[in-house]
Amino acid sequence: MSEKTILVWFRNDLRIHDNEILSEAIRKADKVLPVYCFDPYYFTTGFSGILKTGSFRVRFLLQAVADLRKNLRAYGSDLIIRIGDPAEILPALAEEYQISEVYHHREVAPEETAVSERVETALWKLQLNLKHFIGHTLYHKEDLPFPIKDIPDSFVTFKKKVERDSMVRPCTPAPDEINSPEIKDAGKLPTLEELGVPEPVDDPRAVVKFKGGETVALQELHQFFADQESNNQKNVRGAVFNSSGLSPLLAIGCVSPRQVYWEVVKYHNRHPSNHTDPLMLELLWRDYFRFMFKKHGQKFFRSQGFSAEAPEAAENQDELFEQWKSGKTGVPFIDAAMHQLNATGYITNYSRQAVAAYLTHDLQVDWTKGALYFEEKLIDYSPASNWGNWAFIAGVGNDNKSNRFFNAAKPSDQLDTKSDYITTWLPASPEIKKATETVS
C-alpha cells in the first residue's frame, strides 16, 4: 500500500500548538507537507490607492512565517514557501508530491473564501479533496446551540446563549514529531521588496515593538499572566487585546483564541476575586463578528450595511477623509491617534472607536473609507473584526442595541485635549497648538 501524504495549507494559523489541521494530518497520514503561499493579490494597491496590506503587517507576517518554518524544522519537517496564486501552486505541489488530500482552516470573509473556492475547484480537477476545518474561533461552530443561519443577530442574545449552552474545547496538543516527504526545494522567504511593499520605518516614540511568530506569542501569553500574578491587578480589562500585544498574534494565528481562553481560566482559578470577565468578552466579540460574516457575508461591505440606505455623507468627504487619515482634523486626541496609527500600525481599541466615530458621525464620511484605511494600516487587521466594528460604529451593523457591551469611546467634545499621550503623538504645529488652546 502506498504512503498517504496530506498537504497542510497554512494561512492565518501560523502555529504548531492547538492547530487542528496539522494534528489531524499527522494522525491520518504517513507524511505531512506544510505549505505557505504569499498571494500577490494581498500586496497590491486597492481602492483609492490604499494598499491591501501595509508595511508593518507585511513585516510582521514575514517574521511569523519564518518562525513557523524554524519550529517545523525543529520537529523534523519544513515549510514550503511559494509566491503566487494558491489555486496554481497547491495543485502543482499536490501532483509533485503525490498528495492524497489538502487540509486548511476555513475563512469567512468573501475574498478569502473566494480563494478557497478556486483552490477547491483546481484540486477537484485532480480528483483531490480540499478539507475545511474550523480553527479561528473560541467556540467551535459544531458546538454552538444553533446553526449558523439561526445565530442571533443580537450580541447580547448570542453571548447569553453561547455562555450558557456551549463549552470551549480543550487545546489540541503539539505533536511529538512531524514526518514529511523529502523536500527538494522548500523556497526562500521573500523580502518586502520582492513583495512590492516599502520597508516600514520604526518610530522611536513607539513603546511596544511587535514581532510575529508562535515563539513570541507563547512568550507574550505566559508573560502577561505572570505579570498579573506579580502585580496582582484586580482589573485586567481588555489587556489581552491592548497592552499584552497579543491581538496581532491572534490575527494571523500565531496563538489561538482557545489558548488565550484557557490561560484566562487558569488565572481566574488561582485568583477568583480578580476580574477577568472582560477578557472573555473581547474573545466573544471576535467570535461574534466571524459568525456574523459567515451568516451575512457581503452586507458588511456595503455603505448602507444592514440599513435601507447609507448614512448621510458630507459633500466634501474626500477632503475631510484626507484630514482625518493624516491627523489634521484639529481635534487633539483624534489627530494623535491617527499619527500613532500611521507611525506604528497600531492603536488601542478605545482609540479605534474614537477615530471611527469621529470620521462617521462628526465628519460624515462614508465609513467604508475608514474601514479600508484600517485594512491597510492595522498590524492586527482581521476582516470580520475590522468591518464588523466599523459597521457597528457607523450605525449600519446587524445589531445596534448592544452598546453597553461595546463600550464605545466618548463623543469628540468629551475626548482628552491634554495628556501625555497627546503630547507624545501630536506634532507641535501652530495649527494644532491653536486648536488645543481653543478646545481647552
C-alpha positions as CSV (number, residue, x, y, z in Angstrom):
1,M,0.0,0.0,0.0
2,S,1.4,3.4,-1.0
3,E,2.0,6.1,1.7
4,K,-0.6,8.7,2.3
5,T,0.6,12.3,2.2
6,I,-1.6,15.2,3.3
7,L,-0.7,18.8,2.3
8,V,-1.3,21.3,5.1
9,W,-2.1,24.7,3.7
10,F,-1.2,27.3,6.3
11,R,-2.9,30.7,6.1
12,N,-3.9,32.6,9.2
13,D,-3.0,29.7,11.5
14,L,0.8,30.1,11.7
15,R,1.4,27.9,14.7
16,I,2.0,24.3,15.7
17,H,0.3,24.2,19.1
18,D,-3.6,23.9,19.0
19,N,-3.6,23.5,15.3
20,E,-6.2,21.0,14.3
21,I,-5.3,20.7,10.6
22,L,-1.7,19.9,11.5
23,S,-2.6,17.4,14.3
24,E,-5.3,15.7,12.1
25,A,-3.0,15.4,9.2
26,I,-0.3,13.8,11.4
27,R,-2.9,11.4,12.8
28,K,-4.4,10.4,9.4
29,A,-1.4,10.4,7.1
30,D,2.0,8.8,6.9
31,K,3.6,12.1,5.9
32,V,2.6,15.8,6.0
33,L,3.7,18.5,3.6
34,P,3.4,22.0,5.2
35,V,2.9,24.9,2.7
36,Y,2.6,28.6,2.8
37,C,1.7,30.8,-0.2
38,F,2.3,34.5,-0.4
39,D,-0.5,35.5,-2.7
40,P,0.5,38.6,-4.7
41,Y,-3.1,39.9,-4.6
42,Y,-2.7,40.9,-0.9
43,F,0.3,43.0,-1.7
44,T,-1.3,45.2,-4.4
45,T,-2.7,48.7,-4.2
46,G,-6.5,48.6,-3.9
47,F,-9.3,51.1,-3.7
48,S,-8.2,54.8,-3.9
49,G,-4.6,53.9,-3.8
50,I,-4.7,52.2,-0.4
51,L,-2.5,49.1,0.0
52,K,-4.2,45.8,0.7
53,T,-1.5,45.2,3.4
54,G,0.7,47.8,4.9
55,S,4.4,47.6,5.6
56,F,4.2,46.9,9.3
57,R,1.8,44.0,8.8
58,V,3.8,42.5,6.0
59,R,7.0,42.6,8.1
60,F,5.1,41.0,11.0
61,L,3.8,38.3,8.6
62,L,7.2,37.6,7.3
63,Q,8.5,37.2,10.8
64,A,5.7,34.8,11.7
65,V,6.2,32.6,8.6
66,A,10.0,32.5,9.3
67,D,9.3,31.4,12.9
68,L,6.8,28.7,11.7
69,R,9.5,27.3,9.4
70,K,12.0,27.3,12.2
71,N,9.6,25.5,14.5
72,L,8.6,22.9,11.9
73,R,12.3,22.1,11.3
74,A,12.7,21.5,15.0
75,Y,10.0,18.8,14.6
76,G,11.8,17.2,11.7
77,S,9.8,18.8,9.0
78,D,10.0,22.0,6.9
79,L,7.8,24.6,5.3
80,I,7.5,25.0,1.6
81,I,7.2,28.7,0.7
82,R,5.9,30.0,-2.6
83,I,4.9,33.3,-4.1
84,G,1.9,33.1,-6.4
85,D,-1.7,32.1,-6.7
86,P,-2.6,29.3,-4.3
87,A,-5.0,27.9,-7.0
88,E,-2.0,27.3,-9.2
89,I,0.7,26.5,-6.6
90,L,-1.2,23.9,-4.5
91,P,-2.3,21.7,-7.3
92,A,1.2,21.7,-8.8
93,L,2.6,20.7,-5.4
94,A,-0.1,18.1,-5.0
95,E,1.0,16.4,-8.2
96,E,4.7,16.7,-7.5
97,Y,4.4,15.1,-4.0
98,Q,1.6,12.7,-4.8
99,I,-0.7,14.3,-2.3
100,S,-3.8,12.4,-1.1
101,E,-5.7,15.3,0.4
102,V,-5.3,19.0,1.3
103,Y,-6.3,20.5,4.7
104,H,-6.9,24.1,5.6
105,H,-8.8,26.3,8.0
106,R,-11.9,27.8,6.6
107,E,-12.1,31.6,6.4
108,V,-15.3,33.7,6.5
109,A,-14.6,37.0,4.6
110,P,-15.6,36.9,0.9
111,E,-12.1,37.5,-0.6
112,E,-10.6,34.7,1.5
113,T,-13.4,32.3,0.8
114,A,-13.2,33.0,-2.9
115,V,-9.5,31.9,-2.8
116,S,-10.6,28.6,-1.1
117,E,-13.2,28.0,-3.7
118,R,-10.7,28.5,-6.6
119,V,-8.3,26.1,-4.9
120,E,-11.0,23.6,-4.3
121,T,-12.1,23.8,-8.0
122,A,-8.5,23.3,-9.1
123,L,-8.0,20.3,-6.8
124,W,-11.2,18.7,-7.9
125,K,-9.8,18.6,-11.5
126,L,-7.1,16.3,-10.0
127,Q,-9.7,14.4,-8.1
128,L,-8.4,15.7,-4.8
129,N,-10.4,16.9,-1.9
130,L,-9.8,20.2,0.0
131,K,-10.9,19.5,3.6
132,H,-12.2,22.5,5.6
133,F,-11.6,22.9,9.3
134,I,-12.9,25.4,11.8
135,G,-9.9,26.8,13.8
136,H,-10.2,30.6,14.1
137,T,-12.9,30.9,16.8
138,L,-13.1,30.4,20.5
139,Y,-16.2,28.3,20.2
140,H,-16.3,25.6,17.5
141,K,-19.2,26.0,15.1
142,E,-20.3,22.5,15.8
143,D,-20.7,23.3,19.5
144,L,-22.9,26.3,19.1
145,P,-26.5,25.9,20.4
146,F,-27.8,27.0,16.9
147,P,-27.0,26.5,13.3
148,I,-25.2,29.4,11.5
149,K,-28.3,30.6,9.7
150,D,-30.1,30.9,13.1
151,I,-27.3,32.6,15.0
152,P,-28.9,35.6,16.9
153,D,-28.0,38.9,15.3
154,S,-28.1,40.4,18.8
155,F,-24.7,40.2,20.5
156,V,-26.4,40.2,23.9
157,T,-28.5,37.1,22.9
158,F,-25.6,35.4,21.3
159,K,-23.4,35.9,24.4
160,K,-26.1,34.7,26.7
161,K,-26.9,31.5,24.8
162,V,-23.3,30.6,24.0
163,E,-22.1,31.1,27.5
164,R,-25.0,29.0,28.9
165,D,-25.2,26.2,26.4
166,S,-21.7,25.8,24.8
167,M,-18.3,24.7,26.0
168,V,-14.8,25.7,24.8
169,R,-12.9,22.7,23.6
170,P,-9.5,21.9,25.1
171,C,-6.5,22.9,23.1
172,T,-5.0,20.3,20.6
173,P,-1.6,19.2,21.9
174,A,1.5,19.8,19.9
175,P,2.9,16.7,18.0
176,D,5.9,14.7,19.1
177,E,7.3,14.8,15.6
178,I,6.3,15.6,12.0
179,N,7.2,13.3,9.2
180,S,7.4,14.9,5.8
181,P,8.4,13.7,2.4
182,E,11.9,14.7,1.1
183,I,11.5,18.4,0.1
184,K,13.8,19.3,-2.7
185,D,13.0,23.0,-3.0
186,A,11.5,24.5,0.1
187,G,11.8,28.0,-1.3
188,K,13.1,31.1,0.4
189,L,11.3,33.7,2.5
190,P,10.6,36.7,0.2
191,T,11.7,40.2,1.1
192,L,9.5,43.2,1.5
193,E,10.9,44.5,-1.8
194,E,10.2,41.3,-3.6
195,L,6.5,41.6,-2.4
196,G,6.4,45.2,-3.7
197,V,6.0,46.6,-0.2
198,P,8.1,49.5,1.2
199,E,10.2,48.9,4.3
200,P,8.5,50.2,7.4
201,V,10.2,52.9,9.5
202,D,10.1,52.3,13.2
203,D,9.1,55.4,15.2
204,P,11.2,56.0,18.4
205,R,8.0,57.1,20.2
206,A,6.5,53.6,20.0
207,V,6.6,51.9,23.3
208,V,5.7,48.4,22.0
209,K,7.6,46.8,19.2
210,F,5.5,43.9,17.6
211,K,7.3,40.8,16.4
212,G,5.5,37.9,14.7
213,G,5.7,34.2,15.3
214,E,4.4,31.5,17.6
215,T,7.6,31.6,19.7
216,V,6.9,35.2,20.6
217,A,3.2,34.5,21.0
218,L,3.7,31.9,23.7
219,Q,6.2,34.0,25.5
220,E,3.9,37.0,25.5
221,L,0.9,34.9,26.6
222,H,2.7,33.4,29.5
223,Q,4.5,36.7,30.4
224,F,1.2,38.6,30.5
225,F,-0.3,36.4,33.2
226,A,3.0,36.2,35.0
227,D,2.8,40.0,35.2
228,Q,-0.7,39.8,36.5
229,E,0.5,37.4,39.3
230,S,3.3,39.8,40.3
231,N,1.2,43.0,40.0
232,N,-1.9,41.3,41.5
233,Q,-4.1,43.6,39.4
234,K,-7.8,43.4,40.1
235,N,-9.0,44.7,36.8
236,V,-7.2,43.5,33.6
237,R,-9.9,44.7,31.2
238,G,-9.0,44.5,27.6
239,A,-5.4,43.8,28.3
240,V,-5.1,40.8,26.0
241,F,-6.2,42.9,23.1
242,N,-4.4,46.1,24.1
243,S,-1.4,46.2,26.4
244,S,-0.4,42.5,26.1
245,G,0.4,42.8,22.4
246,L,-1.5,39.6,21.5
247,S,-4.0,40.9,19.0
248,P,-1.6,40.9,16.0
249,L,-0.6,37.4,17.0
250,L,-4.2,36.3,17.2
251,A,-5.0,37.9,13.9
252,I,-2.7,35.6,11.9
253,G,-3.0,32.6,14.3
254,C,0.4,32.6,16.0
255,V,-1.7,31.8,19.0
256,S,-5.3,30.6,19.2
257,P,-8.3,32.1,21.0
258,R,-8.6,28.8,22.9
259,Q,-5.0,29.1,24.2
260,V,-5.8,32.6,25.5
261,Y,-9.1,31.5,27.0
262,W,-7.6,28.6,28.9
263,E,-4.8,30.8,30.3
264,V,-7.5,33.2,31.5
265,V,-9.4,30.3,33.1
266,K,-6.2,29.1,34.9
267,Y,-5.5,32.6,36.1
268,H,-9.1,33.0,37.3
269,N,-9.0,29.7,39.2
270,R,-5.9,30.9,41.1
271,H,-7.4,34.4,41.7
272,P,-11.2,34.0,41.7
273,S,-11.6,37.5,43.2
274,N,-9.8,39.2,40.2
275,H,-12.0,40.5,37.4
276,T,-11.1,38.6,34.1
277,D,-14.6,38.5,32.5
278,P,-13.8,41.4,30.1
279,L,-11.1,39.3,28.5
280,M,-13.7,36.7,27.7
281,L,-15.9,39.4,26.4
282,E,-13.3,40.5,23.9
283,L,-12.9,36.9,22.7
284,L,-16.7,36.7,22.4
285,W,-16.9,39.8,20.2
286,R,-14.2,38.3,18.0
287,D,-16.3,35.1,17.6
288,Y,-19.5,37.0,17.1
289,F,-18.2,39.1,14.2
290,R,-16.7,36.0,12.5
291,F,-20.0,34.1,12.8
292,M,-21.9,37.2,11.6
293,F,-19.7,37.3,8.5
294,K,-20.4,33.6,7.9
295,K,-24.1,34.3,8.2
296,H,-24.4,37.6,6.3
297,G,-21.3,38.0,4.1
298,Q,-21.2,40.9,1.7
299,K,-23.7,43.1,3.6
300,F,-20.8,44.1,5.9
301,F,-19.0,45.8,2.9
302,R,-21.9,48.0,1.7
303,S,-22.1,51.7,2.7
304,Q,-25.7,51.1,3.8
305,G,-24.7,47.9,5.6
306,F,-27.9,46.4,7.0
307,S,-29.9,49.6,6.7
308,A,-32.2,50.6,3.9
309,E,-29.8,53.4,2.9
310,A,-26.3,54.7,3.7
311,P,-25.8,57.3,6.3
312,E,-25.8,60.9,5.1
313,A,-22.4,61.9,3.8
314,A,-20.7,65.3,3.5
315,E,-20.2,66.8,0.0
316,N,-16.5,67.3,0.6
317,Q,-15.9,63.9,2.2
318,D,-12.7,63.2,0.2
319,E,-11.2,66.4,1.7
320,L,-12.4,65.5,5.2
321,F,-11.1,62.0,4.8
322,E,-7.6,63.2,3.9
323,Q,-7.6,65.5,7.0
324,W,-8.7,62.5,9.2
325,K,-6.2,60.0,7.9
326,S,-3.3,62.4,8.1
327,G,-4.2,63.6,11.6
328,K,-5.1,67.2,10.7
329,T,-8.7,67.5,11.9
330,G,-7.8,69.9,14.7
331,V,-9.2,67.6,17.4
332,P,-6.1,66.7,19.6
333,F,-7.0,63.2,20.6
334,I,-8.2,62.2,17.1
335,D,-5.1,63.6,15.5
336,A,-2.7,62.0,18.0
337,A,-4.3,58.6,17.5
338,M,-4.1,58.8,13.7
339,H,-0.4,59.9,13.9
340,Q,0.2,56.8,16.1
341,L,-1.6,54.5,13.7
342,N,0.3,55.8,10.7
343,A,3.6,55.6,12.5
344,T,3.2,52.2,14.2
345,G,0.3,50.2,12.6
346,Y,-1.4,50.0,16.0
347,I,-3.7,52.0,18.3
348,T,-5.8,50.7,21.2
349,N,-9.4,49.6,20.9
350,Y,-10.6,52.8,22.6
351,S,-8.7,54.9,20.1
352,R,-10.1,52.9,17.2
353,Q,-13.6,53.5,18.3
354,A,-12.9,57.2,18.9
355,V,-11.4,57.9,15.5
356,A,-14.1,55.8,13.7
357,A,-16.9,57.6,15.5
358,Y,-15.4,60.9,14.6
359,L,-15.0,60.1,10.9
360,T,-18.5,58.7,10.5
361,H,-20.6,60.9,12.8
362,D,-18.7,64.2,13.2
363,L,-17.2,64.4,9.7
364,Q,-20.0,62.4,8.0
365,V,-17.5,60.5,5.8
366,D,-18.5,57.1,4.3
367,W,-17.4,54.6,6.9
368,T,-16.1,52.2,4.3
369,K,-13.3,54.6,3.5
370,G,-12.2,54.3,7.2
371,A,-12.5,50.5,7.2
372,L,-10.4,50.3,4.1
373,Y,-7.7,52.6,5.6
374,F,-7.6,50.4,8.7
375,E,-7.3,47.4,6.5
376,E,-4.0,48.8,5.2
377,K,-2.6,50.2,8.4
378,L,-3.5,47.9,11.2
379,I,-0.9,45.3,12.1
380,D,-3.6,43.2,13.7
381,Y,-6.2,43.6,10.9
382,S,-8.8,40.8,10.7
383,P,-11.6,41.3,8.1
384,A,-14.5,40.3,10.3
385,S,-13.5,42.3,13.4
386,N,-12.5,45.3,11.4
387,W,-15.5,45.6,9.1
388,G,-17.9,44.4,11.8
389,N,-16.7,47.1,14.2
390,W,-16.8,49.8,11.7
391,A,-20.4,48.9,10.6
392,F,-21.4,48.8,14.3
393,I,-19.9,52.3,15.0
394,A,-21.4,53.7,11.8
395,G,-24.8,52.6,12.9
396,V,-25.4,50.2,9.9
397,G,-24.5,46.9,11.5
398,N,-26.8,44.0,12.1
399,D,-27.1,44.8,15.8
400,N,-27.1,48.3,17.1
401,K,-28.6,47.6,20.6
402,S,-25.6,46.1,22.4
403,N,-23.8,49.3,23.2
404,R,-23.5,48.5,26.9
405,F,-21.2,45.6,25.9
406,F,-19.4,47.5,23.1
407,N,-18.1,50.3,25.4
408,A,-17.8,52.9,22.6
409,A,-15.4,55.8,23.1
410,K,-16.6,59.3,24.3
411,P,-18.1,61.9,21.9
412,S,-15.4,64.1,20.3
413,D,-16.2,67.1,22.6
414,Q,-15.5,64.9,25.6
415,L,-12.2,63.5,24.5
416,D,-8.9,64.5,26.2
417,T,-7.3,67.6,24.9
418,K,-4.2,67.5,27.1
419,S,-2.4,64.3,28.1
420,D,1.0,62.6,27.9
421,Y,-0.5,60.5,25.0
422,I,-1.4,63.7,23.0
423,T,1.9,65.3,23.8
424,T,3.8,62.2,22.5
425,W,1.9,61.7,19.3
426,L,0.6,65.2,18.3
427,P,3.0,67.2,16.1
428,A,3.5,70.6,17.7
429,S,2.4,72.7,14.7
430,P,1.0,76.2,15.1
431,E,-2.4,75.0,13.8
432,I,-2.5,72.1,16.3
433,K,-1.4,74.3,19.2
434,K,-4.1,76.9,18.4
435,A,-6.8,74.1,18.2
436,T,-5.6,72.7,21.5
437,E,-5.7,76.1,23.2
438,T,-9.2,76.8,21.8
439,V,-10.7,73.5,22.9
440,S,-9.1,73.7,26.3
